[in-house]
Amino acid sequence: MATKIIYFTVNGRPEQAEFPMDCPAQDVKDLFRSAAEAGPHDILKLYNPKGNIINISPNLEPNSPNSCYKLEVVAADCNSAELAGALGFDLSTMEKRLQGLEKKILFEAGETPAVVYEMKKQVDSFREKLESVEHLSWLGLFKDLTDGTHKPSPFYHKRTLHKTKKECEHVREKFLQMSSLEVSDEVRQYLKTPTFDNWQWEDTEIMVLLQVMYTDLDFIATFNIEPEVLQQFLFEVYRRYNNIPFHNFKHCFCVTQMMYGLIWLTDLKSKMDSIDLLIMLTSAVCHDLDHTGYNNAYQINARTELALRYNDISPLENHHCAVAFEILEKTESNIFRNLSMDQYKRIREGIIKCILATDMTRHNEILSKFKSILPAFDFTNKDHRDVLMMILIKVSDISNEARPMEVAEPWLDCLLQEFYNQSDVEKLEGLPVTPFMDRDKVTKPSSQTGFIRFVLLPLFIELANLFPCLEQHIIDPVRKALDYYTEMEKALERKKQNRAQSENTAKSKETTVGAQSTMGSHTDAGPEASKPDTQ
């Protein structure tokens, strides 16, 4: 079997990795992780001799000891590290290892040993206590616990969700230093694929990659966008995404990267105007600006400031649009400032239309419209293009399951965390609890199987009817994800049945033992016990 040898250094220490040419990408990453003695929450960065970041994959160019790559380890989760230090161990790592063990046993044996179940229960219980404390702190409730009139609201504690000034200044400085670096052709090509792994990249690097997208689609030259204005725009966008589990800056990047990939995969550059492509990419960048982690149903039921401002009509999406154009109103961050009034008007109209289309309550309406025009779709028809642009941002927005499982599954964990936070607040405030967010009713697989079957696949299939090339890129992975979560759901159901059976058996034994004990006590009492009391 043909093998490949890669020479690299870690902290100045020479290392070499040897692997088969057809080695899976994850195995290659694990090999480098092992060489670097990196933990599961660490990000690996590999640099070529020119100083460019290159992707860790089986496609790495072979090199020699005289032209070593440089491997660096970057901490991925400061909060996790701090918590681990404070606790003396890493709870997330322990939980993941336990989940992995449990999943393996479930699939192989169909039953979880009592000892694993008990360990999981203890970890869950400890995490629940930690999360409840963190949750109250996040809501800003510690100072108000004695105040019965206090009503927590996302807009009350919004400031605590925002990035700190110090954090933003540090990121901005680092981004400006990196913005002039050359990104390798390999990474540029990788950026055009749905398999791109966002977890390998820090926020500053993500901003550089967004800059690459605007450059490689020729927006800089076509629309006369000054580099420093684009950099300020991207920084302002980064600043206005909040520190929440799912709808954060990394999600913004994932949606934009999928949109970027779809533009290249479907060759939209030859089918649509550059201005439409600019609208789609910028809409993806801005589509969840200042999201606070609470959906429209919560906004409306809690009668928040946004719900009142937008009359209960897509309050979040209207807010995302408004924040986007607040950023674009500033001359120093207005990437459209060199365009004509007519061009700006068209862009503004397009961005608003695209971002408002991400409100899932409009899903059936938009999909039905697309299906009706599909048989006679015409790229020269503006109405047809407008609907396609809405479909493309919708697909990009919910496209995580089209990615490799090692990329997609952590995103589901983040989403569930945000869902559970909302349902907890709904219970706390006496509001209607959103059923698919209730931690007492929703499991990881059950949250996905129905969503994939009835929302994702029908949407993706219709887009693939227009662009058949997408079948292998986004539909096949989604079908695999459906199979994966269906099997997980079945395994959980078997586990539930086995537990119920074990509990019934245990209760039955207790009842039998109890009955025997009672009989024994009567027997031990002897004949005297049956004599009436004559006194």
C-alpha positions as CSV (number, residue, x, y, z in Angstrom):
1,M,0.0,0.0,0.0
2,A,1.4,3.4,-1.0
3,T,2.1,5.7,2.0
4,K,2.8,9.4,2.4
5,I,5.4,10.9,4.8
6,I,5.0,14.4,6.2
7,Y,7.7,16.2,8.1
8,F,6.7,18.8,10.6
9,T,7.7,20.5,13.9
10,V,5.8,20.9,17.1
11,N,7.2,23.5,19.5
12,G,10.5,23.2,17.6
13,R,10.5,19.4,18.0
14,P,10.9,17.5,14.7
15,E,8.2,14.9,14.0
16,Q,7.1,12.9,11.0
17,A,3.7,11.4,10.2
18,E,3.3,8.4,7.9
19,F,-0.2,7.3,6.6
20,P,-1.7,5.5,3.6
21,M,-2.7,7.7,0.6
22,D,-6.3,6.7,1.0
23,C,-6.3,7.4,4.8
24,P,-9.6,9.0,6.1
25,A,-9.3,12.7,6.8
26,Q,-10.3,12.2,10.5
27,D,-7.5,9.6,11.0
28,V,-4.9,12.1,9.6
29,K,-6.1,14.8,12.0
30,D,-6.0,12.3,14.9
31,L,-2.4,11.4,13.9
32,F,-1.3,15.1,14.1
33,R,-3.3,15.6,17.3
34,S,-1.5,12.7,18.9
35,A,1.9,13.9,17.7
36,A,1.1,17.3,19.3
37,E,-0.3,15.7,22.5
38,A,-3.3,17.9,22.0
39,G,-6.5,17.6,23.9
40,P,-10.0,17.2,22.4
41,H,-10.8,21.0,22.9
42,D,-7.6,22.1,21.2
43,I,-7.4,23.5,17.6
44,L,-4.5,22.4,15.4
45,K,-3.0,24.8,12.9
46,L,-0.5,23.6,10.3
47,Y,1.6,26.1,8.4
48,N,3.7,25.6,5.3
49,P,7.3,27.0,5.0
50,K,5.8,30.3,3.6
51,G,3.8,30.8,6.7
52,N,0.4,30.0,5.1
53,I,-2.2,28.0,7.0
54,I,-2.8,24.7,5.2
55,N,-5.5,22.1,5.7
56,I,-4.7,18.9,7.7
57,S,-5.9,16.3,5.3
58,P,-4.8,13.2,3.3
59,N,-4.1,15.6,0.4
60,L,-1.1,17.2,2.1
61,E,1.8,17.7,-0.2
62,P,4.8,15.4,0.7
63,N,7.8,17.4,1.9
64,S,11.4,16.8,3.2
65,P,13.1,17.3,6.5
66,N,14.5,20.5,5.1
67,S,11.1,22.0,4.3
68,C,9.1,21.1,7.4
69,Y,5.6,22.2,8.1
70,K,5.0,23.8,11.5
71,L,2.2,22.5,13.7
72,E,0.7,24.7,16.4
73,V,-1.8,23.9,19.1
74,V,-4.4,26.6,19.9
75,A,-6.8,26.4,22.9
76,A,-10.3,26.1,21.6
77,D,-12.4,26.8,24.7
78,C,-11.1,29.2,27.4
79,N,-14.2,28.9,29.5
80,S,-13.9,25.1,29.4
81,A,-10.2,25.3,30.4
82,E,-11.0,27.7,33.3
83,L,-13.8,25.4,34.5
84,A,-11.5,22.4,34.2
85,G,-8.9,24.2,36.3
86,A,-11.4,25.2,38.9
87,L,-12.9,21.7,39.1
88,G,-9.7,19.8,38.8
89,F,-11.0,17.9,35.7
90,D,-12.7,18.6,32.4
91,L,-16.4,17.8,32.7
92,S,-17.1,18.1,28.9
93,T,-14.3,15.6,28.1
94,M,-15.6,13.2,30.7
95,E,-19.1,13.5,29.4
96,K,-18.1,13.0,25.8
97,R,-16.0,9.9,26.7
98,L,-18.9,8.5,28.6
99,Q,-21.3,9.3,25.7
100,G,-18.9,7.6,23.3
101,L,-18.7,4.5,25.5
102,E,-22.4,4.4,26.0
103,K,-23.1,4.7,22.3
104,K,-20.6,1.9,21.5
105,I,-22.2,-0.4,24.0
106,L,-25.7,0.5,22.9
107,F,-25.0,-0.3,19.2
108,E,-23.1,-3.5,20.0
109,A,-25.0,-5.0,22.9
110,G,-28.3,-3.1,22.8
111,E,-28.1,-2.6,26.6
112,T,-26.3,-0.2,28.9
113,P,-24.7,-1.8,32.0
114,A,-25.9,-0.4,35.2
115,V,-22.5,1.0,36.1
116,V,-22.4,3.2,33.0
117,Y,-26.0,4.4,33.5
118,E,-25.1,5.3,37.1
119,M,-22.0,7.2,36.0
120,K,-23.9,9.1,33.3
121,K,-26.6,10.0,35.9
122,Q,-23.9,11.5,38.2
123,V,-22.3,13.5,35.4
124,D,-25.7,14.7,34.2
125,S,-26.7,15.7,37.7
126,F,-23.5,17.6,38.3
127,R,-23.7,19.3,34.9
128,E,-27.3,20.3,35.7
129,K,-26.3,22.0,38.9
130,L,-23.5,23.8,37.2
131,E,-25.7,24.9,34.3
132,S,-28.5,26.1,36.7
133,V,-26.0,28.4,38.4
134,E,-24.5,29.6,35.1
135,H,-28.0,30.0,33.8
136,L,-29.1,32.3,36.6
137,S,-25.9,34.3,36.3
138,W,-26.4,34.6,32.5
139,L,-29.9,36.1,33.1
140,G,-28.4,38.6,35.6
141,L,-30.7,37.2,38.3
142,F,-28.2,36.9,41.2
143,K,-28.8,40.6,42.3
144,D,-32.6,40.3,41.8
145,L,-33.4,36.9,43.3
146,T,-35.2,38.6,46.2
147,D,-37.2,40.9,44.0
148,G,-40.4,39.2,43.1
149,T,-41.3,41.8,40.5
150,H,-38.2,41.1,38.4
151,K,-39.0,39.7,34.9
152,P,-35.9,38.4,33.1
153,S,-35.8,39.3,29.4
154,P,-33.2,38.9,26.7
155,F,-33.3,42.7,26.3
156,Y,-32.7,43.3,30.0
157,H,-29.5,41.3,30.0
158,K,-28.4,42.0,26.4
159,R,-25.3,43.9,27.5
160,T,-23.9,40.8,29.3
161,L,-24.3,38.8,26.1
162,H,-22.2,41.3,24.0
163,K,-18.5,40.8,23.6
164,T,-16.4,42.9,25.9
165,K,-14.5,46.0,24.6
166,K,-11.2,44.4,25.5
167,E,-12.1,41.2,23.7
168,C,-13.1,43.1,20.6
169,E,-10.0,45.3,20.6
170,H,-7.8,42.2,20.9
171,V,-9.6,40.4,18.0
172,R,-9.5,43.6,15.8
173,E,-5.8,44.1,16.3
174,K,-5.0,40.4,15.5
175,F,-7.4,40.5,12.4
176,L,-5.7,43.6,11.0
177,Q,-2.3,41.9,11.5
178,M,-3.4,38.8,9.7
179,S,-5.6,40.4,7.0
180,S,-2.6,40.9,4.6
181,L,-1.4,37.3,4.9
182,E,-1.7,35.1,1.8
183,V,-4.1,32.2,2.2
184,S,-2.9,29.1,0.4
185,D,-4.7,27.8,-2.8
186,E,-5.4,24.6,-0.9
187,V,-7.4,26.4,1.8
188,R,-9.1,28.6,-0.9
189,Q,-10.3,25.4,-2.7
190,Y,-11.3,23.7,0.6
191,L,-13.3,26.9,1.4
192,K,-15.5,26.2,-1.6
193,T,-16.7,22.7,-0.3
194,P,-19.5,21.7,2.0
195,T,-17.1,19.6,4.0
196,F,-15.2,22.6,5.4
197,D,-14.5,22.2,9.1
198,N,-15.2,25.5,10.9
199,W,-14.0,24.1,14.3
200,Q,-10.4,24.3,13.1
201,W,-10.5,28.1,12.9
202,E,-10.4,31.0,15.4
203,D,-12.6,34.0,15.0
204,T,-9.8,36.2,13.6
205,E,-8.9,33.6,11.0
206,I,-12.6,33.3,10.1
207,M,-12.7,37.0,9.4
208,V,-9.7,36.5,7.0
209,L,-11.6,33.7,5.3
210,L,-14.7,35.9,4.9
211,Q,-12.4,38.5,3.3
212,V,-11.1,35.8,0.9
213,M,-14.7,35.1,-0.2
214,Y,-15.3,38.7,-1.1
215,T,-12.0,38.7,-3.0
216,D,-12.3,35.5,-4.9
217,L,-15.8,36.3,-6.1
218,D,-14.3,39.5,-7.5
219,F,-16.5,41.8,-5.4
220,I,-13.5,44.0,-4.4
221,A,-12.8,45.0,-8.0
222,T,-16.3,44.9,-9.3
223,F,-17.9,47.1,-6.6
224,N,-14.8,49.1,-5.7
225,I,-14.7,47.9,-2.1
226,E,-11.7,49.3,-0.3
227,P,-9.9,46.6,1.7
228,E,-9.9,48.7,4.9
229,V,-13.7,49.3,4.6
230,L,-14.3,45.5,4.1
231,Q,-12.1,44.8,7.2
232,Q,-14.1,47.3,9.3
233,F,-17.4,45.9,8.1
234,L,-16.3,42.3,9.0
235,F,-15.1,43.5,12.4
236,E,-18.4,45.3,13.1
237,V,-20.3,42.2,12.1
238,Y,-18.1,40.1,14.4
239,R,-18.7,42.6,17.2
240,R,-22.5,42.4,16.8
241,Y,-22.8,38.6,17.1
242,N,-23.4,37.7,20.7
243,N,-21.8,35.1,22.9
244,I,-24.5,32.5,22.8
245,P,-24.4,28.7,22.2
246,F,-25.6,28.6,18.5
247,H,-26.6,31.8,16.8
248,N,-23.1,33.2,17.1
249,F,-20.3,34.4,14.8
250,K,-19.2,30.9,14.0
251,H,-22.8,30.1,12.8
252,C,-22.7,33.3,10.7
253,F,-19.5,32.0,9.1
254,C,-20.9,28.5,8.5
255,V,-24.0,29.8,6.7
256,T,-21.8,32.2,4.7
257,Q,-19.3,29.5,3.8
258,M,-22.1,27.1,2.7
259,M,-23.6,29.9,0.5
260,Y,-20.1,30.6,-0.9
261,G,-19.7,26.8,-1.6
262,L,-23.1,26.6,-3.3
263,I,-22.3,29.6,-5.6
264,W,-19.2,27.8,-6.8
265,L,-20.7,24.3,-7.0
266,T,-23.7,25.5,-9.1
267,D,-21.6,27.9,-11.2
268,L,-23.9,30.8,-10.3
269,K,-21.3,33.2,-11.5
270,S,-22.2,32.3,-15.1
271,K,-26.0,32.4,-14.4
272,M,-26.6,35.5,-12.2
273,D,-25.4,39.1,-11.9
274,S,-22.5,39.8,-9.5
275,I,-24.8,42.1,-7.6
276,D,-27.2,39.2,-6.8
277,L,-24.2,37.1,-5.6
278,L,-23.1,40.1,-3.5
279,I,-26.6,40.3,-2.0
280,M,-26.6,36.6,-1.1
281,L,-23.2,36.5,0.5
282,T,-23.7,39.7,2.5
283,S,-27.2,38.5,3.6
284,A,-25.6,35.3,4.9
285,V,-23.0,37.3,6.8
286,C,-25.7,39.5,8.4
287,H,-28.6,37.1,8.7
288,D,-28.5,36.6,12.6
289,L,-26.9,39.8,13.8
290,D,-27.5,40.5,17.5
291,H,-29.5,37.3,18.0
292,T,-30.0,36.8,21.8
293,G,-30.7,33.1,21.7
294,Y,-34.5,33.4,22.0
295,N,-36.7,32.7,19.0
296,N,-39.7,34.6,17.6
297,A,-42.2,32.6,19.6
298,Y,-40.5,33.7,22.8
299,Q,-40.2,37.3,21.7
300,I,-44.0,37.4,20.9
301,N,-45.1,35.6,24.0
302,A,-42.9,37.6,26.3
303,R,-44.0,40.8,24.6
304,T,-40.3,41.9,24.3
305,E,-39.2,45.2,22.9
306,L,-38.6,43.7,19.5
307,A,-42.0,42.1,19.3
308,L,-43.6,45.4,20.1
309,R,-41.4,47.3,17.6
310,Y,-42.1,45.0,14.7
311,N,-45.8,44.2,15.6
312,D,-45.1,40.4,16.1
313,I,-44.0,40.1,12.4
314,S,-40.7,38.3,12.2
315,P,-39.2,40.4,15.1
316,L,-35.8,38.7,15.0
317,E,-35.3,38.8,11.3
318,N,-36.4,42.4,11.1
319,H,-33.9,43.2,13.9
320,H,-31.1,41.4,12.1
321,C,-31.8,43.5,9.0
322,A,-31.9,46.8,11.0
323,V,-28.5,46.0,12.7
324,A,-27.0,45.2,9.3
325,F,-27.9,48.5,7.9
326,E,-26.8,50.3,11.1
327,I,-23.4,49.0,10.3
328,L,-23.7,49.9,6.6
329,E,-24.8,53.4,7.5
330,K,-21.3,54.2,8.9
331,T,-19.0,55.4,6.2
332,E,-16.0,53.5,7.5
333,S,-17.9,50.2,7.3
334,N,-20.1,50.8,4.3
335,I,-18.9,48.3,1.7
336,F,-21.5,49.7,-0.7
337,R,-20.4,53.3,-0.4
338,N,-19.0,53.5,-3.9
339,L,-22.1,52.2,-5.6
340,S,-24.8,54.3,-7.4
341,M,-28.1,55.0,-5.6
342,D,-29.9,52.5,-7.8
343,Q,-27.4,49.8,-7.1
344,Y,-27.6,50.4,-3.3
345,K,-31.4,50.4,-3.5
346,R,-31.4,47.0,-5.2
347,I,-28.9,45.6,-2.7
348,R,-30.9,46.8,0.3
349,E,-34.1,45.4,-1.1
350,G,-32.4,42.1,-1.8
351,I,-30.7,41.8,1.6
352,I,-34.0,42.5,3.4
353,K,-35.8,39.9,1.3
354,C,-33.2,37.3,1.9
355,I,-32.9,37.8,5.7
356,L,-36.6,37.9,6.2
357,A,-36.8,34.6,4.3
358,T,-34.9,32.9,7.1
359,D,-38.0,33.1,9.4
360,M,-39.0,29.4,9.5
361,T,-42.7,30.3,9.8
362,R,-42.5,31.2,6.1
363,H,-40.8,27.9,5.1
364,N,-43.8,26.3,3.4
365,E,-44.8,29.5,1.7
366,I,-41.3,30.0,0.1
367,L,-40.8,26.3,-0.7
368,S,-44.3,26.1,-2.4
369,K,-43.4,29.2,-4.5
370,F,-40.1,27.7,-5.6
371,K,-41.8,24.4,-6.5
372,S,-44.4,26.2,-8.6
373,I,-41.8,28.0,-10.8
374,L,-39.3,25.1,-10.9
375,P,-40.6,23.4,-14.1
376,A,-40.1,26.6,-16.1
377,F,-37.3,28.2,-14.1
378,D,-35.8,31.2,-16.0
379,F,-32.6,32.8,-14.8
380,T,-33.5,36.0,-16.8
381,N,-36.7,36.3,-14.8
382,K,-36.1,38.6,-11.7
383,D,-39.0,37.1,-9.7
384,H,-37.5,33.6,-10.3
385,R,-34.1,34.7,-9.2
386,D,-35.5,36.4,-6.1
387,V,-37.2,33.1,-5.0
388,L,-34.0,31.2,-5.7
389,M,-32.0,33.6,-3.6
390,M,-34.4,33.0,-0.7
391,I,-34.1,29.3,-1.2
392,L,-30.3,29.4,-1.2
393,I,-30.1,31.4,2.1
394,K,-32.6,29.0,3.7
395,V,-30.6,26.0,2.6
396,S,-27.4,27.6,3.8
397,D,-29.0,28.5,7.2
398,I,-30.0,25.0,8.1
399,S,-27.2,23.1,6.3
400,N,-25.2,21.7,9.2
401,E,-26.4,18.2,8.6
402,A,-24.9,18.4,5.0
403,R,-21.5,18.6,6.6
404,P,-19.4,15.6,7.9
405,M,-20.7,14.2,11.1
406,E,-17.7,15.3,13.2
407,V,-18.5,18.9,12.1
408,A,-22.3,18.7,12.3
409,E,-22.9,16.9,15.5
410,P,-21.2,19.5,17.8
411,W,-23.5,22.1,16.2
412,L,-26.5,20.1,17.2
413,D,-25.3,20.1,20.8
414,C,-24.9,23.9,20.7
415,L,-28.4,24.2,19.2
416,L,-30.0,22.0,21.9
417,Q,-28.2,24.0,24.6
418,E,-29.8,27.2,23.2
419,F,-33.2,25.5,23.0
420,Y,-33.0,24.2,26.5
421,N,-32.0,27.7,27.8
422,Q,-35.1,29.2,26.2
423,S,-37.5,26.5,27.5
424,D,-36.1,27.0,31.0
425,V,-36.8,30.7,30.8
426,E,-40.3,30.1,29.4
427,K,-41.0,27.9,32.5
428,L,-39.5,30.4,34.8
429,E,-41.6,33.2,33.3
430,G,-44.8,31.2,33.1
431,L,-44.9,31.4,29.3
432,P,-46.0,28.7,26.8
433,V,-43.1,26.2,26.6
434,T,-41.9,25.6,23.0
435,P,-42.3,21.8,22.7
436,F,-39.3,21.1,20.6
437,M,-37.1,23.0,23.1
438,D,-38.2,21.3,26.3
439,R,-35.3,19.4,27.8
440,D,-37.8,17.0,29.5
441,K,-39.3,15.9,26.2
442,V,-36.7,16.3,23.5
443,T,-33.7,14.0,22.9
444,K,-30.8,14.5,20.6
445,P,-32.0,12.1,17.9
446,S,-35.7,12.9,18.2
447,S,-34.9,16.6,17.6
448,Q,-33.3,15.7,14.2
449,T,-35.1,12.8,12.6
450,G,-38.4,14.7,12.0
451,F,-36.6,17.9,11.1
452,I,-34.4,16.1,8.5
453,R,-37.3,14.1,7.1
454,F,-39.9,16.8,6.8
455,V,-38.0,20.1,6.5
456,L,-34.4,19.5,5.4
457,L,-34.7,16.8,2.7
458,P,-37.8,18.2,0.9
459,L,-36.0,21.6,0.7
460,F,-32.7,20.2,-0.4
461,I,-34.3,17.9,-3.0
462,E,-36.1,20.8,-4.7
463,L,-32.9,22.7,-5.0
464,A,-31.2,19.7,-6.4
465,N,-34.0,19.4,-9.0
466,L,-32.6,22.7,-10.4
467,F,-29.0,21.8,-9.7
468,P,-28.6,18.0,-10.0
469,C,-24.9,18.3,-9.1
470,L,-25.9,19.0,-5.5
471,E,-27.2,15.5,-5.0
472,Q,-23.8,14.1,-3.9
473,H,-22.7,17.3,-2.1
474,I,-25.7,18.0,0.2
475,I,-28.4,15.4,-0.1
476,D,-26.3,12.2,0.3
477,P,-24.8,13.5,3.6
478,V,-28.2,14.5,4.9
479,R,-29.6,11.0,4.2
480,K,-26.6,9.5,6.1
481,A,-27.3,11.9,9.0
482,L,-31.0,10.7,9.0
483,D,-29.9,7.1,9.2
484,Y,-27.4,7.9,12.0
485,Y,-30.0,9.7,14.2
486,T,-32.7,7.1,13.4
487,E,-30.3,4.4,14.7
488,M,-29.5,6.5,17.7
489,E,-33.2,7.0,18.4
490,K,-33.8,3.2,18.2
491,A,-30.9,2.5,20.5
492,L,-32.3,5.0,23.0
493,E,-35.7,3.4,22.8
494,R,-34.2,0.0,23.4
495,K,-32.3,1.4,26.4
496,K,-35.5,2.9,27.7
497,Q,-37.4,-0.4,27.4
498,N,-34.5,-2.3,29.0
499,R,-34.5,0.2,31.9
500,A,-38.2,-0.1,32.4
501,Q,-37.9,-3.9,32.3
502,S,-35.1,-3.8,34.8
503,E,-37.1,-1.5,37.1
504,N,-40.2,-3.7,36.9
505,T,-38.1,-6.8,37.7
506,A,-36.5,-5.0,40.6
507,K,-39.9,-3.9,41.9
508,S,-41.3,-7.4,41.5
509,K,-38.4,-8.8,43.5
510,E,-38.9,-6.2,46.2
511,T,-42.7,-7.1,46.4
512,T,-41.9,-10.9,46.6
513,V,-39.3,-10.3,49.3
514,G,-41.7,-8.0,51.2
515,A,-44.4,-10.6,51.0
516,Q,-42.1,-13.4,52.2
517,S,-40.9,-11.2,55.0
518,T,-44.5,-10.6,56.1
519,M,-45.3,-14.3,55.9
520,G,-42.2,-15.1,57.9
521,S,-43.1,-12.7,60.7
522,H,-46.5,-14.3,61.1
523,T,-45.0,-17.8,61.1
524,D,-42.3,-16.8,63.6
525,A,-45.0,-15.5,66.0
526,G,-46.2,-19.2,66.4
527,P,-49.6,-20.4,67.7
528,E,-49.8,-17.7,70.3
529,A,-50.2,-15.1,67.6
530,S,-53.6,-16.5,66.5
531,K,-55.1,-16.7,70.0
532,P,-57.6,-13.9,70.8
533,D,-56.9,-11.4,73.5
534,T,-59.1,-12.5,76.4
535,Q,-58.1,-9.8,78.8
